[in-house]
Amino acid sequence: MALSATSSCFFNTSRDGDSIPSLGSSVQCLTTLLVKKFLLICNLNLPLCSLRLCSLVLSQLACQMRPHLQASPQDVGLTSMMLRGVAHGAKDTFTLLLTRSPSCNPGLKFSSAWPDIAKRSFLIHSSYTTDTKSREENKKTLENLYSLSVDITKIRRLKEWVLLQDVAYVKEIAGILQEMGADETTVASIIERCPEAILHTPAEINSQRALWQLVCQNEKQLIKLIEQFPESFFTTENQQNQKANILFFQELGLKNNIITRFLTSAPNIFYNPLEKNKNVIETLQRNYLNLGGSEANMKIWILKLLSQNPFILLNTSTAIQENLEFLQKNDFTDQEVLQLLSKLKGFIFQLNSTTMQKSMLFSKNIFKCSDQELKQLVLKCPALLYYSVPVLEERLEGLLREGISVAQIRETPMVLELTTQIVQYRIKKLSALGYDIKSGNLESLNGTKKDFEVTYGKIQSKKERPIFNPVAPLHIED
């Protein structure tokens, strides 16, 4: 039975003419009604993870009560406190009902409509145990964590569910980390930031250790990486895929230090089946050659593209093909498409043709330019292609508020690659030196933070330069 249909039967049990005379009796009534209605829970085909139903029941009952209550603000506050108390009791009652054996509750079972919700909401935090009776923290786990000087409050705040598991491998995981060279402080820090590490078996962690050693120079480097990126290391799923992809990247020519960067910053690409990553790489290679790239430069181009943006591998071959075709349909030559691919560092594959079309149309209307002029602007500033219309609109408005004209922006469109906050900060610094950005060139705003500091330094030194050369000889007439 669907939840909406059930809830209507579930809540509408009061008879016509019932009334709730006072606040005290209201809560008593509410508690009694709540318990009675929980006894009907066996008629619901809900997953075991639906403990949030308690709050749903309370909210619905409160809505039913609201028309009958004429309460003062103090009464409302008291009602809120009492409802919270009822909620805690109701949750325990509901948990008890859920944990009763199927023979006692023949109607309590997983509905076929809820399998995904069940997996995500409940099983994700209990992949190591399915015992819902475990409501207390594991004392042995706590003792072992205290012995390692781990701050338990951090774990409770971050991932308390880890402490509820019946089985944990605190000493074993700590031992493996210490074997790799981690001291007590490092071990404590790793567990505090990634508590689920203690739920993996020693065999799983040793396998992951061997996997990462394929690209790490030594265990000193490995433990340093684990300390910096514990969650990446302790994600031990799909170890076969991880190993196959590491070997594939090595065969492709990627250096080990690049692969370690992928492992820590883009671990998802290693969970892909090997064939998927191979298909994406082959699609890129084929299109590079079709666009006029040379066989000799292809490997270097692919490796550079992957190094700049490994998330390309999370896209499908179809998406890559569609985006390249979109550019060609908009009259970009093969050489220009290659130029864009290099400038965009592969981010173009994370876009879609609809978004790019809207962004280009917006730019065309703002700058009042022809298709050919727009194409040149895009080649000059790829941001016009990959930023969405709201982003471009916000940045354009920010520049206009500073007194910069559309003509200036069209002359130097790269300024749209900067956020409004960065533009305001740079304009303020230049204005302090007496530089008028409204009448000057916007090139002084462009570039990275380092580029701007160089430009700012040149303007500053020019301003401070003396108007005459103190060491030049003076020409005095006799």
C-alpha positions in Angstrom: 0.0 0.0 0.0 1.4 3.4 -0.9 2.5 5.7 2.0 0.1 8.4 1.1 -2.9 6.1 1.1 -1.8 4.4 4.3 -1.2 7.7 6.1 -4.7 8.8 5.4 -6.1 5.6 7.1 -3.4 5.7 9.7 -4.1 9.2 11.0 -7.9 9.6 10.6 -9.0 7.5 13.5 -10.8 10.2 15.6 -14.5 10.3 15.6 -16.6 13.3 14.6 -17.2 15.5 17.5 -14.1 14.7 19.4 -12.6 17.7 21.1 -9.4 18.5 23.0 -10.3 20.6 26.0 -6.9 21.5 27.5 -3.2 21.4 26.9 -2.5 18.7 29.4 -5.2 16.4 28.2 -4.1 17.3 24.6 -0.7 15.7 25.1 -2.1 12.7 27.0 -4.5 12.3 24.1 -1.7 12.6 21.7 0.5 10.0 23.5 -2.4 7.5 23.7 -3.3 8.0 20.1 0.3 7.8 19.0 0.8 4.4 20.7 -2.4 3.1 19.3 -1.5 4.1 15.9 2.0 2.6 16.2 0.3 -0.7 16.9 -1.1 -0.5 13.3 2.5 -0.2 11.9 2.5 -3.9 10.9 0.1 -2.9 8.2 2.7 -0.7 6.6 5.2 -2.1 4.1 8.0 0.3 5.2 11.7 -0.3 5.2 13.5 -0.7 8.5 15.3 2.6 7.9 12.1 4.6 8.1 12.5 5.6 11.7 11.8 9.2 10.6 8.2 8.1 10.5 8.0 9.2 14.2 8.4 12.8 13.3 5.9 12.4 10.4 3.3 11.0 12.8 3.8 13.8 15.3 3.6 16.5 12.6 0.4 15.0 11.2 -1.2 14.7 14.7 -0.2 18.2 15.6 -1.9 19.5 12.4 -5.1 17.7 13.5 -4.9 19.2 17.0 -4.1 22.7 15.8 -7.7 23.8 15.0 -8.9 22.8 18.4 -6.2 24.5 20.4 -6.3 28.2 21.5 -3.0 28.2 23.3 -0.9 31.1 24.6 2.8 31.4 23.5 3.8 29.8 26.8 1.5 26.9 26.0 2.9 26.5 22.6 6.5 26.3 24.0 5.3 23.7 26.5 3.6 21.8 23.8 6.8 21.8 21.7 8.8 20.4 24.7 6.3 17.7 25.4 6.1 16.7 21.8 9.8 16.2 21.7 9.5 14.0 24.7 6.8 12.0 23.1 8.9 11.7 19.9 11.8 10.1 21.8 9.4 7.6 23.4 7.7 6.9 20.1 11.0 6.3 18.4 11.9 3.6 20.9 8.4 2.1 20.6 8.7 2.1 16.8 12.3 0.6 17.0 11.0 -2.2 19.2 8.2 -3.0 16.8 10.7 -3.0 13.9 13.0 -5.4 15.7 10.4 -8.0 16.5 10.7 -11.2 14.7 8.8 -11.7 11.4 6.8 -14.5 13.0 5.3 -11.9 15.5 4.8 -9.3 12.8 3.9 -11.2 9.6 2.9 -7.9 7.9 6.2 -6.2 8.6 8.4 -6.5 5.5 10.4 -4.6 2.9 8.2 -3.2 0.2 9.3 -3.8 -3.4 8.9 -0.1 -4.0 11.5 0.9 -1.4 14.7 -1.2 -2.0 16.9 1.8 -3.1 15.8 3.9 -0.1 16.4 1.0 2.2 19.9 0.6 0.9 20.8 4.3 0.9 19.2 5.4 4.2 19.9 2.4 6.4 22.3 -0.1 5.0 24.9 2.6 4.0 25.5 3.1 7.7 25.3 -0.5 8.7 27.2 -2.3 5.9 29.2 -4.0 8.7 26.1 -5.1 10.7 22.4 -5.3 10.2 21.5 -5.6 13.8 19.2 -2.6 14.6 19.2 -3.5 18.3 22.7 -2.1 18.6 21.7 1.3 20.1 24.7 1.7 22.5 28.3 2.5 21.7 30.6 -0.5 21.6 32.6 -0.3 24.9 35.5 -2.3 23.6 35.8 0.1 20.6 35.8 3.1 23.0 38.4 1.5 25.2 40.7 0.8 22.2 40.2 4.3 20.9 41.0 5.9 24.3 44.2 3.8 24.5 45.3 5.5 21.2 44.5 9.0 22.5 41.7 9.4 19.9 39.3 12.3 20.5 36.0 10.4 20.8 33.9 13.6 20.7 35.1 14.3 17.2 34.0 10.9 16.0 30.6 11.3 17.8 30.2 14.6 16.0 31.4 13.4 12.6 30.2 9.8 12.3 28.7 8.5 15.5 27.3 5.4 13.8 30.8 4.0 13.6 30.8 3.6 17.4 27.6 1.6 17.4 29.0 -1.2 15.3 29.5 -4.6 17.0 32.8 -5.3 15.2 35.7 -2.9 14.8 39.4 -3.4 14.2 40.9 -0.5 16.1 44.1 -2.1 17.3 44.7 -4.0 14.0 44.3 -0.8 11.8 46.4 1.2 14.2 49.1 -1.6 14.0 49.1 -1.5 10.2 49.5 2.3 10.2 52.3 2.1 12.7 54.1 -0.5 10.5 54.1 2.0 7.7 55.8 4.6 10.0 52.9 6.5 11.6 53.4 7.7 15.1 50.6 7.8 17.8 49.6 11.3 17.0 49.3 10.6 13.2 47.3 7.4 13.9 44.9 9.3 16.2 44.5 12.1 13.6 43.7 9.7 10.8 41.0 7.8 12.8 39.5 11.1 14.0 39.1 12.3 10.4 38.1 9.0 8.9 36.4 6.9 11.7 35.2 4.2 9.3 38.8 3.1 8.9 38.4 1.0 12.0 35.5 -1.0 10.4 37.7 -2.4 7.6 39.3 -5.8 8.1 43.1 -5.9 8.2 43.0 -8.0 5.0 41.2 -5.2 3.2 43.6 -2.5 4.4 46.7 -4.6 3.5 45.3 -5.1 0.0 44.8 -1.4 -0.3 48.3 -0.8 1.0 49.8 -3.1 -1.6 47.7 -1.3 -4.3 49.0 2.1 -3.4 52.5 0.9 -3.1 52.4 0.3 -6.9 52.7 4.1 -7.4 54.3 5.2 -4.1 58.1 5.4 -3.8 58.2 4.1 -0.3 56.0 3.7 2.8 57.0 7.1 4.1 55.4 8.7 1.1 52.4 6.3 1.5 51.7 7.2 5.1 52.0 10.9 4.3 49.3 10.5 1.6 47.1 8.6 4.0 47.5 11.3 6.6 46.5 14.0 4.1 43.7 12.0 2.3 42.5 9.2 4.7 39.0 8.8 3.1 40.6 8.2 -0.3 42.8 5.4 1.1 40.1 3.8 3.2 37.6 3.5 0.4 38.5 -0.1 -0.4 35.7 -0.9 -2.8 36.4 -2.2 -6.3 40.0 -3.1 -5.6 40.2 -5.1 -8.8 39.1 -2.1 -10.8 41.5 0.1 -8.9 44.5 -2.2 -9.7 43.5 -2.6 -13.3 43.2 1.1 -13.8 46.5 1.9 -12.1 48.3 -0.5 -14.4 46.5 1.0 -17.4 47.5 4.5 -16.5 51.1 3.3 -16.1 51.0 1.7 -19.5 49.5 4.9 -21.0 52.6 6.8 -19.8 51.3 8.7 -16.8 54.0 9.1 -14.2 53.5 7.6 -10.7 53.3 11.0 -9.0 50.4 12.0 -11.4 48.6 8.7 -10.6 49.0 9.3 -6.8 47.4 12.7 -7.3 44.5 11.0 -9.1 44.2 8.5 -6.3 43.8 11.3 -3.7 41.9 13.9 -5.6 39.9 11.9 -8.1 39.5 8.4 -6.7 36.2 7.8 -8.5 37.9 7.3 -11.8 39.6 4.2 -10.4 36.3 2.6 -9.6 35.2 2.7 -13.2 35.5 -0.6 -15.1 38.7 -0.7 -17.1 36.8 -1.0 -20.4 35.0 2.3 -19.7 38.2 4.3 -19.1 39.7 2.7 -22.2 36.7 3.6 -24.3 37.0 7.3 -23.2 40.7 7.4 -24.0 40.2 5.8 -27.4 37.4 8.3 -28.2 39.7 11.2 -27.3 42.6 9.8 -29.4 40.3 9.1 -32.4 38.9 12.6 -32.3 42.3 14.2 -31.9 43.5 12.6 -35.1 40.2 13.4 -36.9 40.7 17.1 -36.0 44.1 17.2 -37.6 46.3 16.3 -34.7 49.5 14.3 -35.4 50.2 10.8 -34.3 53.5 11.9 -32.8 51.8 14.5 -30.6 48.8 12.5 -29.7 50.3 10.8 -26.6 51.6 14.0 -25.2 48.2 15.7 -25.8 46.2 12.9 -24.1 48.6 12.8 -21.1 48.4 16.6 -20.6 44.6 16.6 -20.9 44.3 13.8 -18.3 46.8 15.5 -16.0 44.9 18.8 -16.1 41.4 17.2 -15.7 41.2 13.5 -14.8 37.4 13.8 -14.4 37.1 13.5 -18.2 37.0 9.8 -17.5 33.7 10.1 -15.6 32.0 11.2 -18.9 30.7 8.9 -21.5 32.2 8.5 -25.0 28.8 9.7 -26.4 28.9 13.0 -24.4 32.4 13.7 -25.6 31.4 13.1 -29.3 28.2 15.2 -29.0 30.1 18.2 -27.5 32.7 18.1 -30.3 30.0 17.9 -32.9 28.3 20.9 -31.4 31.4 23.0 -31.8 31.8 21.9 -35.4 28.2 22.7 -36.2 28.8 26.3 -34.9 31.5 26.8 -37.6 34.6 26.2 -35.5 37.3 24.7 -37.7 39.1 21.6 -36.7 42.1 23.6 -35.6 40.0 25.9 -33.5 38.3 23.0 -31.8 41.7 21.6 -30.9 42.6 25.0 -29.6 39.5 25.2 -27.4 40.1 21.7 -26.1 43.6 22.7 -24.9 42.4 26.0 -23.4 39.4 24.4 -21.7 41.6 21.5 -20.3 38.9 19.0 -21.1 36.1 20.8 -19.1 34.1 21.1 -22.3 33.3 17.4 -21.9 31.5 18.1 -18.7 29.1 20.5 -20.4 26.2 19.9 -22.7 25.2 21.4 -26.0 22.1 23.1 -24.5 24.1 25.0 -21.9 26.8 26.1 -24.4 24.1 27.3 -26.9 22.4 29.4 -24.3 25.7 30.9 -23.1 26.8 31.8 -26.7 23.4 33.4 -27.4 23.6 35.5 -24.3 27.1 36.7 -25.2 25.9 37.5 -28.7 23.0 39.6 -27.5 25.2 41.5 -24.9 28.0 42.3 -27.2 25.9 42.9 -30.3 28.2 40.9 -32.5 27.9 38.7 -35.6 28.4 34.9 -35.5 32.0 35.3 -36.7 32.8 38.0 -34.1 31.3 35.8 -31.4 33.4 32.9 -32.5 36.5 35.0 -32.1 35.4 36.2 -28.7 34.9 32.5 -27.6 38.4 31.6 -28.9 39.8 34.5 -27.0 37.8 33.8 -23.8 36.4 30.2 -23.5 34.6 31.3 -20.4 31.9 32.5 -22.7 31.3 28.9 -23.6 31.5 27.0 -20.4 30.0 29.4 -17.8 26.2 29.3 -17.5 24.1 32.4 -18.3 23.4 33.2 -14.6 27.1 33.2 -13.9 27.9 35.4 -16.9 25.1 37.7 -16.1 26.2 38.1 -12.5 29.8 38.9 -13.5 28.8 41.3 -16.2 26.6 43.2 -13.8 29.4 43.4 -11.3 31.7 44.9 -13.9 29.1 47.4 -15.0 28.5 48.5 -11.4 32.2 49.4 -11.1 31.8 51.8 -14.0 33.3 49.5 -16.7 31.6 49.7 -20.1 30.4 46.8 -22.3 32.8 48.0 -25.0 35.8 47.6 -22.5 34.6 44.1 -21.6 34.2 43.1 -25.3 37.8 44.3 -25.9 39.1 42.2 -22.9 36.5 39.4 -22.4 38.9 37.4 -20.3 37.9 39.6 -17.3 34.7 37.5 -17.2 36.7 34.5 -16.0 37.2 36.4 -12.6 34.6 36.3 -9.9 32.9 39.6 -8.9 34.7 39.6 -5.5 38.1 39.2 -7.2 37.4 42.1 -9.6 36.3 44.4 -6.8 39.4 43.6 -4.8 41.7 44.3 -7.7 40.0 47.5 -8.7 40.3 48.7 -5.1 44.0 48.0 -5.0 44.6 49.7 -8.4 42.5 52.7 -7.4 44.6 53.2 -4.3 47.6 53.8 -6.7 45.6 56.3 -8.7 44.9 54.0 -11.6 41.5 54.7 -13.2 40.2 51.4 -14.4 37.2 53.2 -16.1 39.4 54.9 -18.7 42.2 52.4 -18.7 42.7 48.9 -20.1 41.2 45.9 -18.4 44.3 43.8 -19.1 45.6 45.0 -15.7 42.8 43.1 -14.0 43.4 39.8 -15.8 45.3 36.7 -15.0 46.0 34.6 -11.9 46.8 36.0 -8.5 50.5 35.8 -9.4 49.9 37.6 -12.7 48.0 40.4 -11.0 50.7 40.9 -8.3 53.3 41.3 -11.1 51.1 43.9 -12.9 50.3 45.7 -9.6 54.1 45.8 -8.8 54.9 47.4 -12.1 52.2 50.1 -11.8 53.4 50.7 -8.2 57.0 51.1 -9.1 56.2 53.3 -12.0 54.2 55.6 -9.7 57.0 55.8 -7.2 59.7 56.4 -9.9 61.3 59.9 -9.5 60.6 62.4 -12.2 64.3 62.9 -12.8 67.3 60.8 -12.8 69.4 61.7 -9.7 72.6 60.3 -11.2 72.4 62.0 -14.6 75.0 64.7 -15.1 73.7 68.3 -14.9 74.3 70.5 -17.9 75.2 74.0 -16.6 76.2 76.8 -18.9 79.5 78.6 -18.0 
